[in-house]
């Protein structure tokens, strides 16, 4: 094949020399006049341009027949052609970057709004339903929501430990509140924690919230993080400089026809594709992992729906908290008796107030509400746009040739083939670095891949693995997949001081957190619970009324 290709090039070169030798002076002057206009329009000095064609032995890129270009013109046009292609690459990627950034903002705003609305509903409804049981512990609930935001935002924070510590501290505070007349030192509270394991003072709410929240939050943040990583990859790869060999090939493609005196000849389609397949060989190697990432992102949107989905769970955290407080009130007498039986009679505080006769009670009965439709619209648009972007990297050569490089509409005797006007005969190369070993237009060293692009391929692999883990409900001890900290899972990203280290845990004492609230859960048990799609808990109608007024759209939604 190489010998046949070289033979064609020799024929083309001979044809060019014959055509130039037979050209009349008027034709040569007219051709150089057109080059003069083009060269001046690029901002270069017209004094460089000869009045008529000259011998082309000095040329290093274009064919060395009669030419309208000096050595200085050839160098200037080579630099300009390289800059123009790099600009075209940036512009070609800008639309995709904007699409991914808009998707990231849309989903992030939606999930953040769900969590904010849940907290607002809690703050509006809980004081009337639970009185001092809530108001004296409001900071504990605020801290929980703050940590849920950190977790969603990508902080390296263990959600199960966060929930376990919340329930443990809340039990201690509420037990003290229910029995203000008792002295409860730390050793007694330690015993309380151990006794609580079989008693489950908060009922099933902590376990259900733990299971559902872990799956819902990890799915939501992995999807938003995936959008950020995809945008980062496009941005960084678009800035990868072109190789010197590519610059020479692009100069020959774009401007050598002008130097040769045939400025009206546009590049043959296959010729243009071979040049850009060689120039963008490393970029095309992103294709496999890019498709894997986008496929995984489309797949994980299935986890946004249903009673255990991100839409219902993130927007319904306050319902589980209400159920837990109600369960503790229901179990308070039994809990107290069992704790005294196991830990002994605590001392009475002679200066303390007497026990509360009755705490305010609310009853919450959940209602199914139709979904608002916001997330459905976001997901529908994102799926379509992600599928459209799947072949972005391997379609770049064809896109740039047709939209930026004025490629000829057909391969015939009128198009520019790199040597003269005429058909382009070599076959089009495949995609990727390994397929450029015999590229006739660009010299590509397939043993030296671009390291920036290889790093981005690795980032795509890492993010795909996180998405696949999130689809299975696995918490992958989240780390920002971007090497510069951008594109974190939430809006503008998670700050380095949060995402770059393990978030510090706040502990009221050195006691072991309650384990009863979040018992161990096997993968099979988790799958069975998720498959059963158990409804959210039933609690008091009075509190439901307050929540319904405070947050019409925050109730858990079915698909």
Buried (B, 14 or more C-beta within 10 A) or exposed (E): EEEEBEEBBEBBBEBBBEBBEEBEEEBBBEBBBBBBEBBEEEEBEEEBBBEBBBEBEEBEBBBBBBBBBBEBBBBBBBEBBBEBBBEBBEEBBEEBBEBBBBBBBBBBBBBBBBBBBBBBBBBBBBBBBBBEBBEBBEEBBEBBBEBBBBBBBBBBBBBBEBBBBBBBBBBBBBBBBBBEBBEBEEEBBBBBBBBBEEBBBBBBBBBBBBBBBBBBBBBBBBBBBBBBBBBBBBBBBBEBEBBEBBBBBBBBBBBBBBBBBBBEBBBBBBBBBBBBBBBBBBBBBBBBBBBBBBBBBBEBBEBBBBBBBBBBBBBBBBBBBBBBBBBBBEBBEEBBEBBEEBBEEBEEEEEEEEEBEEBBBBBBEBEEBEBBEBBBEBBEBBBEBBEEBBBBBBBBBBBBBBEBBEBBEEBEEBBBBBBBBBBBBBEBBEBBBEBBEEBBBBBBEBEEBBEBBEEBBEBBBBBBBBBBBBBEBBBBEBEBBBEEBBBBBBBEBBEEEBBEEEBEEEEEEEBEBBBBBBEEBEEEEBEEBBEEEBEBBBBBEBBBBBBBEBBEBBBBBBE
